[in-house]
Amino acid sequence: MTTKAANRPDTQQIVAPKLSTMDAEDLITPEELAAYLRIETGTLNDTRVDGGEWPKFIKFPGVRGHVRYMVGEIRRWLGDRTFENTGQASLGAAHHFGEWVNSAALTDEWPFRIINGRPVDFVQAIGQQIEGEPVWLSLEAYLLQRSSSAIDQALRGDKQPGSDQDGPPDEPVKPTKRI
């Protein structure tokens, strides 16, 4: 015996789309995305309400307007969550230092190397072949150490204000007169 619910279109089995064959501008439904990701549609619904790090969506006009996801946005979102190792994955969705600074809570941590008393983004330090053991600092500890280092360097005259270059400035900083 077939129930009424089994005949409703919204309870039919949704087949996951093959995103690799679709154009970036193509749109898919929340049900199709959920099937592709193998998660519950309700999870996507919750993330649209609560926010968070999920693919951006398109909402058509109206209080109960239709929601769609653009394939290109889904690809970008998946790419941002693709890691080469567990070290990268432990940093979470923030793959770049700037993203972390803008989105981290005060207790969230990021790897640094301490160079001349100043914390330097670990990834940047590797790119510049700067040696030193990595240390994990919370956002609060980073901000405190960075400001303390800047004050120390300014008092010693080692650095122009706002400059990221270590060492003495090319020309002395002239005080400005306020009018």
Steps between C-alpha positions, in 0.01 A plus 500: 500500500632843403462789740407852396839629619684264265316653203587860586771652277693639798561151640638351176860384493724792392792402278826682569600715202831444325656841563798432272271501196318820596586862421604733782181705453268197525270494802410202717245461778580453869376141466745434216790656692412298810495182292837590344657570843319201656353712777147574611315781322414632847872563561509738204179665618653553846821647357307754297331619820800477734767609253843348502745377244269342241453575131332828420148458368254685282157577639223600268262778613230425752488394861509136399693557177682215335864442592766389251875447511728599213730215391803733480445609861476137611826419320673799665364399842618141458842619380535716812444188708743274317820437695833334431552389859344505845713801600321710241165354600558587866508867404140465386340700224746787541773412251661840514618704793284799403187282500591369844558848648166619364296202618677355806378513857754631753581144610543352147861411420723534193864393445771767509875535510639765733752719316672777699222479758230540235257221404512425127240286324649150482407451134652838407814410695536175305459689172777740604711207626510644853621243749362438844267270687131559452293617793123504526355830619141594569372809321516688830862393565594587140352850528670562834839375383476685170413832667766450770761428233397809301526719811845358586626554146362855489668584832831364369456689172529173307199546283286761328142501621283286274799339329546125497873524428738431785802720547560875509288722276660653190420849626411616846130535565413869526234598749193652344348820628127498560310810406 
